[in-house]
């Protein structure tokens, strides 16, 4: 009986610690999913509002060339940087491909492969011909949505724990 009570208490602590982040991610996902549809030509701007997670990061679900991936928005990244695994899953790189573009990571300089992504979608925002880099295996733990995407928007503005992207 005591073991069950301790197990339940431990589970409650884990849920309580994870819940704030889960709720914030759920709210952010709902905002992206409920973003208004892209207006017809000549219509007004398209906006997507995102909420930061408890660490202050903006983690998003993207569609790259029609395939779903996760990424962190990173205004310090000059391009959209893909992990090796996601680059392979997207058919952008194969074992043995030459990595000939130097990229600065938190762990130092590594060589990556330059790619052009046909379409990158974030909610109702869609950008074509986005410059990207596929990192070598193990060099990048998460995809980064960098300035090669963001600079093609009309604007992006952060206020508090919200980031609003406008196309």
C-alpha positions in Angstrom: 0.0 0.0 0.0 2.8 2.4 0.9 4.6 1.6 -2.4 1.5 2.5 -4.3 1.1 5.7 -2.5 4.7 6.6 -3.1 4.4 5.7 -6.7 1.3 7.9 -7.1 3.0 10.8 -5.3 6.1 10.5 -7.6 3.8 10.4 -10.7 1.9 13.5 -9.4 5.3 15.4 -9.0 6.4 14.5 -12.6 3.0 15.6 -14.0 3.1 18.8 -12.0 6.6 19.6 -13.2 5.7 18.8 -16.8 2.3 20.3 -16.9 3.2 24.0 -17.3 5.3 23.3 -20.4 2.7 20.9 -21.8 -0.1 23.4 -21.4 2.0 26.2 -23.0 2.9 23.9 -26.0 -0.8 22.9 -26.4 -1.9 26.5 -26.4 0.8 27.4 -28.9 -0.2 24.5 -31.1 -3.8 25.4 -31.0 -3.0 29.0 -32.0 -1.0 27.8 -35.0 -3.7 25.3 -35.9 -6.5 27.9 -35.5 -4.7 30.6 -37.5 -6.9 32.2 -40.1 -6.6 30.7 -43.6 -4.3 32.5 -46.1 -6.4 35.2 -47.8 -6.8 35.3 -51.5 -4.5 37.4 -53.6 -4.9 41.1 -52.7 -6.1 40.1 -49.2 -4.7 41.3 -45.9 -1.6 40.0 -44.2 -1.4 36.5 -42.7 -0.5 36.3 -39.0 0.6 33.4 -36.8 0.9 34.1 -33.0 3.1 31.8 -31.0 3.5 31.4 -27.2 6.9 30.7 -25.7 7.4 27.6 -23.6 8.5 27.9 -20.0 12.1 28.2 -21.0 11.3 31.1 -23.3 11.7 29.1 -26.5 9.4 29.1 -29.5 9.1 25.5 -30.6 7.0 25.0 -33.7 5.6 22.3 -36.0 6.7 23.0 -39.6 5.9 21.4 -42.9 9.0 21.2 -45.1 8.4 20.1 -48.7 5.2 18.5 -47.4 6.7 16.6 -44.5 6.1 17.5 -40.8 9.1 18.4 -38.6 9.7 20.2 -35.3 12.0 23.3 -35.0 13.0 26.0 -32.6 12.7 29.6 -33.9 16.3 31.0 -33.8 16.8 34.6 -35.0 20.6 34.0 -34.4 20.7 31.3 -37.1 21.3 32.7 -40.5 19.5 29.8 -42.3 17.0 27.1 -41.6 19.3 24.4 -40.1 18.2 20.8 -40.3 19.4 17.8 -38.2 21.1 15.1 -40.2 18.2 12.7 -39.5 15.6 15.1 -40.7 17.7 16.0 -43.8 17.8 12.3 -44.6 14.1 11.8 -44.0 13.4 14.7 -46.4 15.6 13.1 -49.0 18.0 16.1 -49.0 21.1 14.1 -48.0 22.5 10.6 -48.3 25.4 8.9 -46.6 28.6 9.9 -48.3 27.3 13.3 -49.5 30.0 16.0 -49.3 29.6 18.5 -46.4 31.3 21.6 -47.8 29.6 24.6 -46.0 31.1 25.7 -42.7 28.6 26.4 -40.0 29.0 27.7 -36.5 27.3 25.7 -33.8 27.3 25.9 -30.0 29.9 23.1 -30.1 32.1 24.8 -32.6 32.5 24.9 -36.4 31.3 21.9 -38.5 30.7 21.3 -42.1 27.1 21.0 -43.4 25.4 20.6 -46.8 23.7 23.6 -48.4 20.1 22.9 -49.6 17.1 24.8 -50.9 13.8 23.9 -49.5 10.9 24.2 -51.9 8.2 25.1 -49.4 8.3 25.7 -45.7 4.9 26.2 -43.9 4.3 27.4 -40.4 0.5 27.4 -39.7 -1.0 29.5 -42.5 2.3 31.1 -43.5 4.1 29.5 -46.5 7.5 30.5 -47.9 9.1 29.1 -51.0 12.7 28.5 -51.9 14.2 28.7 -48.4 17.9 28.4 -48.0 18.9 25.7 -45.6 21.8 23.6 -44.3 21.8 20.0 -43.2 24.1 19.5 -40.3 26.4 16.5 -40.1 25.3 13.5 -38.1 25.2 14.3 -34.4 26.1 18.0 -34.7 22.7 19.5 -34.3 20.2 18.2 -31.7 17.2 20.2 -33.0 16.1 21.9 -36.3 16.4 25.7 -36.2 14.1 28.0 -38.1 16.5 30.8 -38.9 16.6 34.0 -40.8 16.4 32.5 -44.3 12.7 31.9 -43.5 12.1 34.8 -41.2 13.5 37.5 -43.5 11.0 36.6 -46.2 8.1 37.6 -43.9 6.6 41.1 -43.7 7.5 41.2 -40.0 8.1 39.3 -36.9 7.7 40.8 -33.5 8.2 39.6 -29.9 6.3 41.0 -27.0 6.6 39.3 -23.6 6.2 35.6 -24.2 4.5 35.9 -27.6 6.0 36.0 -31.1 3.8 37.2 -33.9 4.9 36.4 -37.5 3.3 38.3 -40.4 3.4 37.5 -44.1 
